[in-house]
Structures are given as C-alpha cells and as structure tokens.
C-alpha cells in the first residue's frame, strides 16, 4: 500500500537560502567593508609617509629655508611649504640657481584634508612626536589644529632638531554591525606621518644672514 505525504512547511525549502543569507549577510558585508577600509587606510598612510619623507628633505637640506620666491621673499612660509608638498614649487636656491621641487603628495590624497606641523625640539624624544589634538565646533568643523610652522625660531635653521608631521583626515565608511573606523568627527580617521631629523649646516643666500 503506497503512502502519500502531503506537502507542508516542513518539506518546503525554498526560503531557506534567503533566511540563511539574512542571518549571515550583515556580518559578511561588515567584514568586507572592514577589509576594504583597512586596505585604503593602509595605502593612504603609506602615501602620507612618502610625502613626509620628501617634505622632510626640503627642511633637512635647507632648501625650504633658503628658497627665494619670485617676489624676492627668502624662505618658504607655512603656506609655501604646504603648497610645495601639494603642488610643487619653483624659485631660486641659495646660489641663485633656478630650481623646481615637485609635489610629494600622492594623487589619492587631497591638499584640503592635509595639515602640516613643523616644530623645533631640543632632542630626539617621543613627546615631541605626539599627534596634535584638533578642536571642532558643534557642527564638526575644525576650528583649531594646534599646529605651527617653526623652521628655526628666528635664529636660523641650521643644525636644529626639527619635527615634521603631516596630518591627514581620511574619510571612512560606516558599515553594518557597528563598523566604524573613524577617530575624528564626520567619519574621518586621523592619519599622522612623522619625521624627526637634524638639519644640515647649509649656506644662506647672499641677501640674508640668517635662514
């Protein structure tokens, strides 16, 4: 005698795949976004480190302190130095030769999110390399970066211990299951690349006695 089993919910498997995906999907996408964010942050950090190495050389060799601009000004200002990092800069060196320094900032990074901090130190210590604390208003807009530009504190920049920091606010994506890799307002993550070095005993241009 044949028996026929009537169809019922126990035998219906059509919705199992959808149910399983609904359970594991958020975790899968969270992991995928975390991996992607980590890769992009790593690449941005590497690019920032490269930019810092190039920018540090300008200060190390005195090229930033002795460059003569088209308007006759000797020595890069804070704006000039950041522009040199972002876009490159031209002028005349201490010997009067025309020079052009290319940009050191990778194309994946924008100048608008970059902050440059140059300070003098008395020694090679960990304290002087701490990341600056940015101050924001209630709308998440940066009101102070607590950074500066000191190449020699008015006494010349030769044989000085200089700390150079490039700080970048990298935008991150917020994903499912609380994925959030930001450490600053508006979903940004602060990246910091630091170089500490003693400047060379470079020569000033003929028109200046201190540089």
C-alpha positions in Angstrom: 0.0 0.0 0.0 1.5 3.3 -1.1 1.6 6.2 1.2 1.5 9.8 0.1 2.9 12.5 2.3 1.0 15.7 2.0 3.2 18.8 1.2 3.7 21.1 4.3 6.0 23.7 5.7 8.5 21.0 6.8 9.1 20.0 3.3 9.3 23.5 1.8 13.0 24.5 1.4 12.5 27.5 -1.0 13.1 30.2 1.7 16.0 28.6 3.5 18.7 30.3 1.4 17.1 33.7 1.9 16.8 33.1 5.6 20.4 32.0 5.9 21.6 35.0 3.9 19.6 37.3 6.1 21.4 35.9 9.1 25.0 35.9 7.7 24.7 38.7 5.2 25.3 41.7 7.6 28.3 40.0 9.1 29.7 39.2 5.6 29.3 42.8 4.4 30.7 44.2 7.6 33.8 42.0 7.2 34.1 43.0 3.5 33.8 46.7 4.3 36.3 46.4 7.2 38.8 44.8 4.9 38.3 47.4 2.2 38.6 50.3 4.7 41.7 48.8 6.2 43.3 48.5 2.8 42.5 52.1 1.9 43.7 53.4 5.2 46.9 51.5 4.8 47.5 52.8 1.3 46.7 56.4 2.5 49.1 56.0 5.4 51.9 54.8 3.1 51.3 57.7 0.7 51.5 60.1 3.6 54.7 58.6 4.8 56.2 59.0 1.3 55.1 62.6 1.2 56.6 63.2 4.6 60.0 61.9 3.5 60.1 64.2 0.5 58.9 67.2 2.5 61.5 66.5 5.3 64.3 66.6 2.8 63.3 70.2 1.9 63.9 71.2 5.5 66.8 68.9 6.2 69.0 70.3 3.4 67.9 73.9 3.9 66.1 74.1 0.5 62.9 75.3 2.2 64.7 77.9 4.4 66.7 79.4 1.5 64.4 79.3 -1.5 63.9 82.7 -3.0 60.4 83.2 -4.4 59.6 85.3 -7.5 58.6 88.2 -5.3 62.0 88.2 -3.6 61.0 86.6 -0.3 63.6 84.2 1.0 62.5 81.1 2.9 59.2 79.2 2.4 56.3 80.4 4.6 53.9 77.9 6.1 51.7 78.4 3.0 54.6 78.0 0.6 55.7 74.8 2.4 52.3 73.2 2.2 51.9 74.3 -1.4 55.3 72.7 -2.2 54.1 69.4 -0.7 50.8 69.5 -2.5 51.6 71.1 -5.9 55.4 71.6 -6.0 57.2 75.0 -6.0 59.8 76.9 -8.0 62.3 79.6 -7.2 66.0 80.2 -6.8 68.3 78.4 -4.4 70.9 79.9 -2.1 73.4 80.0 -5.0 70.9 81.9 -7.3 70.1 78.9 -9.5 66.6 78.3 -10.7 65.1 75.2 -9.0 61.8 73.4 -9.1 60.7 71.0 -6.4 57.9 68.5 -7.4 54.9 67.7 -5.3 55.4 64.9 -2.8 51.7 64.3 -2.0 50.2 61.2 -3.8 47.2 61.8 -6.1 44.9 59.8 -3.8 45.3 62.4 -1.1 43.9 66.0 -1.3 45.5 69.1 0.0 42.2 70.2 1.6 42.5 67.4 4.2 46.2 67.9 4.9 47.7 69.8 7.8 51.4 70.4 8.2 53.1 70.8 11.6 56.7 71.8 11.9 58.3 72.3 15.3 61.7 72.6 16.9 62.8 70.2 19.6 65.8 70.1 21.9 66.3 66.4 21.5 65.0 63.2 19.8 62.2 62.3 22.2 58.8 60.7 22.0 56.9 63.6 23.5 57.7 65.9 20.5 56.2 63.4 18.1 52.7 63.2 19.7 49.9 63.8 17.3 48.3 67.3 17.7 44.7 67.5 19.0 42.3 69.0 16.6 39.4 71.2 18.0 36.0 71.0 16.4 32.8 73.1 16.8 29.4 71.6 17.4 29.0 71.1 13.6 32.1 69.1 13.3 34.1 71.8 11.6 37.8 72.1 12.6 38.4 75.4 14.5 42.0 74.7 15.6 44.6 72.2 14.6 47.1 73.2 17.3 49.9 73.1 14.7 52.5 75.6 13.6 55.5 76.2 11.4 58.8 76.7 13.1 61.9 76.3 11.0 64.4 78.0 13.3 62.5 80.1 15.8 64.0 83.3 14.3 67.6 82.2 15.0 68.3 80.3 11.8 67.5 76.7 10.9 71.0 75.1 10.6 71.8 72.2 12.9 68.3 72.2 14.5 66.3 69.2 15.6 63.1 69.5 13.6 59.9 67.5 14.0 57.8 67.4 10.8 54.3 65.9 10.9 51.8 65.6 8.1 48.3 65.0 9.4 45.5 63.8 7.1 41.8 63.4 7.8 40.9 60.3 5.8 37.1 59.7 5.2 35.9 56.3 6.2 32.7 54.4 5.6 30.3 53.4 8.4 29.0 49.8 7.9 26.7 47.3 9.4 27.1 45.8 12.9 28.7 49.0 14.3 31.6 49.1 11.8 33.3 52.4 12.4 37.0 53.0 11.9 36.9 56.8 12.4 38.6 58.5 15.3 37.5 62.1 14.4 34.1 63.7 13.8 32.3 63.3 10.4 33.6 59.8 9.9 37.2 60.8 9.5 40.2 59.0 10.6 43.3 61.0 11.6 46.5 59.7 9.9 49.8 61.0 11.1 53.3 60.6 9.5 56.2 62.0 11.4 59.9 62.6 10.6 62.4 63.9 13.1 65.9 65.0 12.0 68.7 67.4 12.5 69.1 70.0 9.7 72.3 70.3 7.8 74.8 73.1 8.1 73.6 74.6 4.9 74.5 78.1 3.5 72.2 81.1 3.4 71.8 83.1 0.3 73.9 86.3 -0.2 70.9 88.5 0.6 70.3 87.0 4.1 72.5 86.4 7.1 70.0 84.2 8.9 68.0 81.5 7.3 
